[in-house]
Amino acid sequence: MADPANKVESNIAGKWYVDDECIDCDLCRTTAPDNFKANEDEGYSFVFKQPTSPEEEELCEQAKEECPVEAIGDDCSA
């Protein structure tokens, strides 16, 4: 489970976040490209835009469930 105490600094403020366990596998960026971006210099993904529609929320949830290292979190599951 993602740790809110270890959120990467690049995350935009809000419910969804990526923590420092991210291995930059590209799954979240492929699943929810409107919400996740890569920090290519540091080798991790982050939330650059919080979901603003039910569809985006669903895609972020899918990315969280499929994340191989459980690096995606949301304040509701923390």
DSSP file (Angstrom, degrees, kcal/mol; ACC not computed):
  #  RESIDUE AA STRUCTURE BP1 BP2  ACC     N-H-->O    O-->H-N    N-H-->O    O-->H-N    TCO  KAPPA ALPHA  PHI   PSI    X-CA   Y-CA   Z-CA
    1    1 A M              0   0    0      0, 0.0    72,-0.1     0, 0.0    70,-0.1   0.000 360.0 360.0 360.0 137.1    0.0    0.0    0.0
    2    2 A A        -     0   0    0     70,-0.6    72,-0.1     1,-0.1    69,-0.1  -0.300 360.0-132.6 -61.9 144.9    1.3    3.5   -0.9
    3    3 A D    >   -     0   0    0      1,-0.1     3,-2.1     3,-0.1    17,-0.2  -0.893   7.2-156.6-106.3 114.3    2.5    5.5    2.1
    4    4 A P  G >  S+     0   0    0      0, 0.0     3,-0.9     0, 0.0    -1,-0.1   0.740  94.5  63.4 -61.9 -20.9    1.3    9.1    2.3
    5    5 A A  G 3  S+     0   0    0      1,-0.2    -3,-0.0    -3,-0.0    -2,-0.0   0.670 104.7  47.9 -74.2 -15.7    4.3   10.0    4.4
    6    6 A N  G <  S+     0   0    0     -3,-2.1    14,-1.8     2,-0.0    -1,-0.2  -0.024  76.7 149.6-116.1  29.7    6.6    9.1    1.4
    7    7 A K  B <   -A   19   0A   0     -3,-0.9    12,-0.3    12,-0.2     2,-0.2  -0.335  52.9-111.1 -60.6 141.6    4.8   11.0   -1.4
    8    8 A V    >   -     0   0    0     10,-2.6     3,-1.5    37,-0.1    10,-0.2  -0.524  24.5-122.3 -72.6 146.2    7.1   12.2   -4.2
    9    9 A E  T 3  S+     0   0    0      1,-0.3    -1,-0.1    -2,-0.2    -2,-0.1   0.743 103.9  68.5 -63.5 -25.2    7.4   15.9   -4.2
   10   10 A S  T 3  S+     0   0    0     35,-0.1    -1,-0.3     8,-0.1    36,-0.1   0.682  72.7 111.4 -71.8 -17.6    6.2   16.3   -7.8
   11   11 A N  S <  S-     0   0    0     -3,-1.5     2,-0.2     7,-0.2    37,-0.2  -0.276  71.3-123.8 -57.2 138.6    2.6   15.3   -7.0
   12   12 A I        -     0   0    0     35,-2.6    35,-0.1     1,-0.1    37,-0.1  -0.582  42.0 -89.1 -76.5 148.9    0.1   18.0   -7.3
   13   13 A A  S    S+     0   0    0     -2,-0.2     2,-0.3    35,-0.1    37,-0.2  -0.286  83.2  75.2 -60.5 141.8   -1.9   18.5   -4.0
   14   14 A G  S    S-     0   0    0      1,-0.1    -3,-0.0    -3,-0.1    61,-0.0  -0.909  92.1 -49.1 147.3-171.8   -5.0   16.4   -3.7
   15   15 A K  S    S+     0   0    0     -2,-0.3    60,-1.2    36,-0.1     2,-0.2   0.876 109.0  64.4 -62.5 -45.1   -6.4   13.0   -3.0
   16   16 A W  E     +B   74   0B   0     58,-0.2     2,-0.3    -3,-0.1    58,-0.2  -0.572  61.3 155.1 -90.5 146.3   -4.3   11.0   -5.4
   17   17 A Y  E     -B   73   0B   0     56,-2.3    56,-2.7    -2,-0.2     2,-0.4  -0.978  35.3-130.7-158.1 165.7   -0.5   10.6   -5.1
   18   18 A V  E     -B   72   0B   0     -2,-0.3   -10,-2.6    54,-0.2    54,-0.2  -0.976  26.7-148.3-119.9 138.5    2.5    8.4   -6.0
   19   19 A D  B >   -A    7   0A   0     52,-2.8     3,-1.5    -2,-0.4   -12,-0.2  -0.430  34.5 -89.3-101.9-178.2    5.0    7.5   -3.3
   20   20 A D  T 3  S+     0   0    0    -14,-1.8   -13,-0.1     1,-0.3    51,-0.1   0.372 112.3  78.7 -76.6   6.2    8.8    6.8   -3.5
   21   21 A E  T 3   +     0   0    0     50,-0.1    -1,-0.3   -15,-0.1    50,-0.1   0.538  65.3 126.2 -84.3  -7.7    8.3    3.1   -4.2
   22   22 A C    <   -     0   0    0     -3,-1.5    -4,-0.0    49,-0.2    45,-0.0  -0.227  42.7-169.0 -56.1 134.2    7.5    3.9   -7.9
   23   23 A I        -     0   0    0     21,-0.0    -1,-0.1     0, 0.0    21,-0.1   0.244  41.3-117.3-107.6   9.3    9.7    2.0  -10.3
   24   24 A D        +     0   0    0      1,-0.1    20,-0.1    21,-0.1    -2,-0.1   0.915  56.6 157.1  57.1  48.8    8.6    4.1  -13.4
   25   25 A C        -     0   0    0      1,-0.1    -1,-0.1    20,-0.0    19,-0.0   0.610  51.3-126.6 -80.8 -12.7    7.0    1.1  -15.1
   26   26 A D  S  > S+     0   0    0     11,-0.1     4,-1.9     4,-0.0     5,-0.2   0.351  75.5 119.4  85.7  -4.2    4.7    3.3  -17.2
   27   27 A L  H  > S+     0   0    0      1,-0.2     4,-2.7     2,-0.2     5,-0.2   0.934  76.1  45.0 -60.6 -47.6    1.5    1.5  -16.2
   28   28 A C  H  > S+     0   0    0      1,-0.2     4,-3.1     2,-0.2     8,-0.2   0.889 112.9  50.9 -66.1 -38.0   -0.2    4.5  -14.6
   29   29 A R  H  4 S+     0   0    0      1,-0.2    -1,-0.2     2,-0.2    -2,-0.2   0.825 114.3  44.8 -68.8 -30.7    0.8    6.8  -17.5
   30   30 A T  H  < S+     0   0    0     -4,-1.9    -2,-0.2     2,-0.2    -1,-0.2   0.882 118.9  42.0 -76.5 -40.9   -0.7    4.3  -19.9
   31   31 A T  H  < S+     0   0    0     -4,-2.7    -2,-0.2     1,-0.2    -3,-0.2   0.907 134.5  15.2 -74.0 -43.8   -3.8    3.7  -17.9
   32   32 A A    >X  +     0   0    0     -4,-3.1     3,-2.0    -5,-0.2     4,-1.7  -0.572  68.7 163.8-133.0  68.5   -4.6    7.3  -16.9
   33   33 A P  T 34 S+     0   0    0      0, 0.0    -1,-0.1     0, 0.0    -4,-0.1   0.701  73.6  62.6 -65.1 -19.2   -2.5    9.6  -19.1
   34   34 A D  T 34 S+     0   0    0      1,-0.1     3,-0.1    -3,-0.1    -5,-0.1   0.551 115.5  31.3 -79.8  -6.1   -4.5   12.7  -18.2
   35   35 A N  T <4 S+     0   0    0     -3,-2.0    13,-2.0    -7,-0.2    14,-1.3   0.633 111.1  58.7-124.3 -23.8   -3.4   12.3  -14.6
   36   36 A F  E  <  +C   47   0C   0     -4,-1.7     2,-0.3    11,-0.2    11,-0.2  -0.902  52.7 175.6-117.7 142.3    0.1   10.8  -14.4
   37   37 A K  E     -C   46   0C   0      9,-2.3     9,-2.3    -2,-0.4     2,-0.4  -0.893  28.2-111.1-133.4 165.6    3.4   12.0  -15.9
   38   38 A A  E     -C   45   0C   0     -2,-0.3     2,-0.9     7,-0.2     7,-0.3  -0.788   4.8-149.0 -99.0 141.5    7.0   10.8  -15.7
   39   39 A N  E  >> -C   44   0C   0      5,-3.7     4,-2.2    -2,-0.4     5,-1.3  -0.867  23.6-175.9 -98.9  92.4    9.8   12.6  -14.0
   40   40 A E  T  45S+     0   0    0     -2,-0.9    -1,-0.2     1,-0.2     5,-0.0   0.797  75.1  56.6 -66.6 -29.6   12.3   11.3  -16.5
   41   41 A D  T  45S+     0   0    0      1,-0.2    -1,-0.2    -3,-0.1    -2,-0.0   0.876 119.3  30.2 -68.1 -36.7   15.3   12.8  -14.6
   42   42 A E  T  45S-     0   0    0     -3,-0.4    -2,-0.2     2,-0.2    -1,-0.2   0.595 107.2-121.0-100.8 -13.8   14.5   11.0  -11.4
   43   43 A G  T  <5S+     0   0    0     -4,-2.2     2,-0.3     1,-0.3    -3,-0.2   0.921  70.6  99.4  77.3  45.8   12.8    7.8  -12.8
   44   44 A Y  E   < -C   39   0C   0     -5,-1.3    -5,-3.7   -21,-0.1    -1,-0.3  -0.974  62.5-120.5-151.2 164.9    9.4    7.9  -11.3
   45   45 A S  E     -C   38   0C   0     -2,-0.3     2,-0.3    -7,-0.3    -7,-0.2  -0.658  28.2-176.2-101.8 163.7    5.8    8.9  -12.1
   46   46 A F  E     -C   37   0C   0     -9,-2.3    -9,-2.3    -2,-0.2     2,-0.7  -0.977  34.5 -97.2-153.7 162.8    3.7   11.4  -10.3
   47   47 A V  E     +C   36   0C   0     -2,-0.3   -35,-2.6   -11,-0.2   -11,-0.2  -0.770  37.6 169.6 -85.6 116.2    0.1   12.9  -10.3
   48   48 A F  S    S+     0   0    0    -13,-2.0     2,-0.3    -2,-0.7   -12,-0.2   0.593  71.3  27.1-101.2 -14.5    0.2   16.1  -12.3
   49   49 A K  S    S-     0   0    0    -14,-1.3    -1,-0.3   -37,-0.1     3,-0.1  -0.942  77.5-132.1-149.4 124.2   -3.6   16.5  -12.4
   50   50 A Q        -     0   0    0     -2,-0.3     7,-0.1   -37,-0.2     6,-0.1  -0.453  45.1 -88.8 -69.9 147.8   -6.2   15.3   -9.9
   51   51 A P        -     0   0    0      0, 0.0    -1,-0.1     0, 0.0   -36,-0.1  -0.300  40.8-178.2 -59.3 138.5   -9.1   13.5  -11.5
   52   52 A T        +     0   0    0     -3,-0.1    -2,-0.0     1,-0.0     3,-0.0   0.285  63.3  43.8-121.5   7.3  -12.0   15.9  -12.4
   53   53 A S  S  > S-     0   0    0      1,-0.1     4,-2.4     0, 0.0     5,-0.2  -0.963  85.4-109.6-145.1 160.8  -14.5   13.4  -13.8
   54   54 A P  H  > S+     0   0    0      0, 0.0     4,-2.3     0, 0.0     5,-0.1   0.864 119.3  55.2 -59.3 -34.5  -15.9   10.0  -12.8
   55   55 A E  H  > S+     0   0    0      2,-0.2     4,-2.1     1,-0.2     5,-0.2   0.930 109.1  45.3 -65.0 -45.5  -14.0    8.5  -15.8
   56   56 A E  H  > S+     0   0    0      2,-0.2     4,-2.4     1,-0.2     5,-0.2   0.901 112.1  52.6 -64.5 -40.0  -10.7    9.9  -14.7
   57   57 A E  H  X S+     0   0    0     -4,-2.4     4,-2.2     1,-0.2    -2,-0.2   0.913 109.6  49.3 -60.3 -43.4  -11.3    8.8  -11.1
   58   58 A E  H  X S+     0   0    0     -4,-2.3     4,-2.2     1,-0.2    -1,-0.2   0.890 110.6  49.7 -64.2 -40.8  -12.1    5.2  -12.4
   59   59 A L  H  X S+     0   0    0     -4,-2.1     4,-2.4     2,-0.2    -2,-0.2   0.881 110.4  50.2 -67.8 -37.9   -8.9    5.2  -14.5
   60   60 A C  H  X S+     0   0    0     -4,-2.4     4,-2.4     2,-0.2    -2,-0.2   0.901 110.4  50.5 -64.8 -40.2   -6.8    6.3  -11.5
   61   61 A E  H  X S+     0   0    0     -4,-2.2     4,-2.4     2,-0.2    -2,-0.2   0.908 109.9  50.4 -63.0 -41.8   -8.4    3.6   -9.4
   62   62 A Q  H  X S+     0   0    0     -4,-2.2     4,-1.9     2,-0.2    -2,-0.2   0.924 110.2  49.8 -61.9 -44.7   -7.5    1.1  -12.1
   63   63 A A  H  X S+     0   0    0     -4,-2.4     4,-1.3     1,-0.2    -2,-0.2   0.910 110.6  50.5 -60.6 -42.1   -3.9    2.3  -12.1
   64   64 A K  H  < S+     0   0    0     -4,-2.4     3,-0.4     1,-0.2     8,-0.2   0.924 111.2  47.7 -61.5 -44.9   -3.7    2.0   -8.3
   65   65 A E  H  < S+     0   0    0     -4,-2.4    -1,-0.2     1,-0.2    -2,-0.2   0.824 117.4  42.1 -66.8 -31.3   -5.1   -1.6   -8.4
   66   66 A E  H  < S+     0   0    0     -4,-1.9    -1,-0.2    -5,-0.2    -2,-0.2   0.554  79.7 122.6 -94.6  -8.9   -2.7   -2.7  -11.1
   67   67 A C    ><  -     0   0    0     -4,-1.3     3,-1.0    -3,-0.4     5,-0.0  -0.350  56.9-146.2 -58.2 122.0    0.5   -0.9   -9.9
   68   68 A P  T 3  S+     0   0    0      0, 0.0    -1,-0.2     0, 0.0    -4,-0.0   0.722  96.5  33.8 -67.6 -20.3    3.0   -3.7   -9.4
   69   69 A V  T 3  S-     0   0    0      0, 0.0    -2,-0.1     0, 0.0   -48,-0.0   0.272 106.0-120.0-116.1   9.9    4.7   -2.0   -6.4
   70   70 A E    <   +     0   0    0     -3,-1.0   -48,-0.1    -6,-0.1   -49,-0.1   0.886  64.0 143.8  53.8  45.0    1.6   -0.4   -4.9
   71   71 A A        +     0   0    0    -69,-0.1   -52,-2.8   -50,-0.1     2,-0.4   0.507  43.1  85.8 -91.6  -5.9    3.1    3.1   -5.2
   72   72 A I  E     +B   18   0B   0     -8,-0.2   -70,-0.6   -54,-0.2     2,-0.3  -0.822  56.6 168.1 -99.7 133.2   -0.2    4.8   -6.0
   73   73 A G  E     -B   17   0B   0    -56,-2.7   -56,-2.3    -2,-0.4     2,-0.3  -0.894  23.0-156.7-137.0 168.0   -2.4    6.0   -3.2
   74   74 A D  E >>  -B   16   0B   0     -2,-0.3     3,-1.6   -58,-0.2     4,-0.6  -0.981  34.1-114.1-142.3 152.5   -5.4    8.1   -2.4
   75   75 A D  T 34 S+     0   0    0    -60,-1.2     3,-0.4    -2,-0.3   -59,-0.1   0.725 111.5  64.2 -61.1 -22.6   -6.4    9.7    0.8
   76   76 A C  T 34 S+     0   0    0      1,-0.2    -1,-0.3     2,-0.1   -61,-0.0   0.788 108.5  38.9 -72.3 -26.8   -9.5    7.5    1.1
   77   77 A S  T <4        0   0    0     -3,-1.6    -1,-0.2     1,-0.2    -2,-0.2   0.404 360.0 360.0-103.3   2.7   -7.4    4.3    1.4
   78   78 A A     <        0   0    0     -4,-0.6    -1,-0.2    -3,-0.4    -2,-0.1   0.487 360.0 360.0 -77.8 360.0   -4.6    5.7    3.6
